[in-house]
Structure formats: structure tokens, C-alpha cells
Amino acid sequence: TNLHQSYTLEDLIVTAQQELEVLFEYGFFTKGMREHLFFILSEFESRISRLSRCICHGDLSDKNVMMTEDQTTVLIDWEDAFLGIEGYDYLYWLTFFNHRKFYSKEIFFRSGCEEDVIKGILVTVLIIKSAISFYAGSYENNSLTFQERIVEILKYLEIYDYDK
């Protein structure tokens, strides 16, 4: 799978669905979790055509936010920019492991998105990040499994029996 092409939000969702299948086949997700995540992705995909579009950075991380000498904030590294939806970059930023200390239901809703859109963005991003980690082999050093990482975030947004 090519994870580094030019893309749309719809392409990201399709990629996440494909990579979910691969990660499931390798035993990174239980059957119940796979089905639940696929449902979240499908629901998100069905909603995005009704959402307002905007340019998204696509890789909003701390390293891509700079401050000029006159204290102007500047975003750099726009190679992953795409036509997305409002709230995407903020929620993407929250998926970085060092931002876990900020997690609460309220922090996710600051995106301005509805709950199913928040879940859809987070699941899309985390599955793709998990797949990149899997292909690079860097996941072996992770302190949480891919499933545990997604559960950690979803527990703030929904009630679900994650032991399935």
C-alpha cells in the first residue's frame, strides 16, 4: 500500500479501511474491534460529503510550528496538505503520543466537530499511523499496542466493550 501519495480525505478513509484489514490479519486488532473501527470509518465516510471543506496541513506536529523573531506563528512543511475538514489538523495534533497528557472528552470536542466526526478523524489517523509504524518496524518499541492506543482515545468519546 502506498501511504505517501497525494490524497483527499476520502482517500485517507479508504486507506485506513485497507490498512485496518492488514493490521487485523497480522493480529493487531481483535475481530470485535476491527468491526467496530470499520463501522466508525464507514459512518465517517458517509458524513463527510455534507461537511464544509478547508485546506488542512496534514502533518500538524510540534516540529512543524515555528515562531518568527517578531513572535508570528508560522506553519512549515506543507507537503501533506489536502482538502479536508475543519478540526482535522487539531485532532491530528492530539494523536501524537506526547499530547496524551491533555486527553479529556472536552479536549476532543474543542475541535468544533460532532462526536462521530471526531471519532472518524481520530480512527483514520491512528490506523494510518499504526500502519506506517508496522511497515517501518518501529511499533516493536511502542509502550501500547495499536488497539490499546485507539481504545485509549475512544474511551473519552463512547461506551464500548473493548474486550471483544
N, C-alpha and C positions, 0 to 999 in steps of 0.2 A: 504494500500500500504506500502511495506517495503522500506523505503528510506535509509536504512543503511546497504545494502548488499555490497559484493564485486561487482565491476561493470566495464564495459567498457564505452567508450564514446557513443557507440551505445545504451547501456543500459540507460545512462543518458538521451539521447534524447527521448527514449520510455517512460521513467518515466516522463519527462517533458510533453510529449503529454498526458499521462494519467492524470497527476495532473492538467493540463490546463482544461480538461473536468470537473474534480471535482470542481475546483475553479469557473468555468463558471456556473455550476449547483447551486452553492451557491451564485451567483450574484456578484462575484468579477470582472468579465470582461463582457463587452458588447459583443453582438453577432459579431459585426464587428471586434472588437479587437481580440476575440477568433479566428475568421477565419484568420486574419492577422498573429497572432502568430503561428497558426498551419502551415500556409504557410511557414513562416520563418524556423520553425523546420523541415518541410519536405524537404525544399531546402538544409538545412544544412546536414541533414541525407543523401541526395543523393550525396553530395560532399565529405564527409569525407573519403570514401574509396580511394580517389585519393590523400589524404594528407599524408605527412610524419608523422610517429608516434614517440613519445618520452614519457618518463616517466614524469607524472605530479604529483605534490604534492597532489592536490585535495582539499586542505583546506588552501591555502596560505593566511594567515591573519597576521596582525602585531604581534599577540601574538605567532605566530609560527616561527618568525625570531629572532634569538638570536645573540649576539656578544660575542665572547670569550675574555679573557683577552688580547690576542695578536691582537685584532681587526679583527679576522676572522669571517665572517658571516656564521652562521650555521642555517639550517632549521630543525625544530623538528616536531614531531607528524605526522608521515608518514602513519598513519593507513588508510587514504583515498586515497593513491596513486593508480594510474591506468595508463594504456597505453592510452595516449591521443594524443594531437597535440600541436605543438609549439604555444605559445601565450595564451593557456588556463589559466595557472596559473596567468599570468599578468592580463588578463581580469577578472578572478575570483576576484582577489585582488581589482580591481576597483569597484566591486559591493558592497563593504562594504560602509555603509551609510556615514561614516566619510571621505570617499575619494571623495565625491561629489564635493568638492571644486576644484578638479583637472579637472573636466569634460570639454572637448572640443573635437571637431572632431579629432584633431591631437593626443590627448592623447590616444584615442582608436586605432588609426592606428599605434601607436608605437609598437603594438603587432606584427607587421610584417604580419598580416593576411589580406586577402581580405575582403571587406566590408560584403559580405554575410556570411562569416565565423565568423566575429566579431559579427554580429547580432545573428547568430545561437548560439554561445557560450554564449553571454550575456542573451539571452532569455531563454536558457536551464537553466542556473544557477539561474536566477531571479525567474523563475517559481518554481523550486525545493525549493529555499529558501522561497518563498511565501507559498508553501505547508507546509513546516516544521513549519513556523510561524503560519499558520492556525491550524494545528494539535496541536501545543503547546498552542494555545490561546494567544500567545504574540502579535499577529497582532493588537489587540484592542488598543494597546498603540502607534501604528505607526502614524507618522505625515502625511504620504501619503498612499493612497490605493495601492493595488498591481498593479492595472492598471496605476495609476499615476506614480509609481516608474519605471515601464517599459517604459512608454511614455517619462519620463524624460531622459532616456538614448537613446532611439531610435531617439529622435528628433535631436540628433547630427549626425545621420547616414543616415537619409532618410526623404523624404517628404511623409507624410501620414495624412489623415484626421482623427484625433484621437477622433472626436466627434461621430463617427459611433457607 
